[in-house]
Amino acid sequence: MAQPGLVVTRGTTYENLDNLAPAFREQIIARYEGTRLGRQELSAEILEDVEGALWTRQTIEDCRVHTHPGLARIVVAIDPAASSKKQSNMTGIVVCGKDENNVGYVLEDLTLRGQPDEWARAAIAAYHRWQADRIIAEANQGGEMVSHTLHTVDENVPVDLIHASRDKYLRADPISALYTQGRVKHVGSFPELEDQQTTWLPGDESPDRLDAMVHGMTALSLTSDWLLA
């Protein structure tokens, strides 16, 4: 693909559905949609592992499930953007839970780019929808203003502010290890989050969805290797 003059043409299975048997959607699309194989074979994406990344596509695929058991705890984790301009980073919002066996589950990715009132409402709506225990928010961007924004929308929602002072690689590495051990599951498919997981390298700009997920899994105390100052 990197060779000069090479042209890449893409065509997805969805563009060709009119020419396929009706049973194809049930037998093939329903089975592989959202998986790594499905993204490649159905959506015509080229997915490659990045050397040095903490996650591989196969590791995440091995951790994918369609349902989750009863959950002992659920949190909504937020990685707020520094500003709400059109060119600003997105605000990471990821719902995470854990079961009685201390296995973590990524339940929903609601990451968006918007005004503080918008991401606060989205996070609080998820808090109520999932009957979560609390909201976890990184306080590095805005400090107490993050808590104030959330409580302006719902004054009763419990909010824990965390100050992520450790290196991002050191924060994410223990969570990556949990995936390798099969102790974190993805309930369904989260393409944008999974792309960040498998392409982010130490020294790169902090990714919103990934940061929120790491904060959420850390707050669930799945590992004792994480320390927050």
Sequence and secondary structure as in RCSB ss.txt:
>XXXX:A:sequence
MAQPGLVVTRGTTYENLDNLAPAFREQIIARYEGTRLGRQELSAEILEDVEGALWTRQTIEDCRVHTHPGLARIV
VAIDPAASSKKQSNMTGIVVCGKDENNVGYVLEDLTLRGQPDEWARAAIAAYHRWQADRIIAEANQGGEMVSHTL
HTVDENVPVDLIHASRDKYLRADPISALYTQGRVKHVGSFPELEDQQTTWLPGDESPDRLDAMVHGMTALSLTSD
WLLA
>XXXX:A:secstr
  STT       GGGGGGGS THHIIIIIHHHTTSHHHHHHTT       TT S  HHHHHHTEES    EEEEE
EEEE  S  STTS  BEEEEEEEETT  EEEEEE  B   HHHHHHHHHHHHHHTT SEEEEE TTTTHHHHHHH
HHH TTS EEEE   S HHHHHHHHHHHHHTT EEEES  HHHHHHHHH  TTS   HHHHHHHHHHHHTTS SS
    
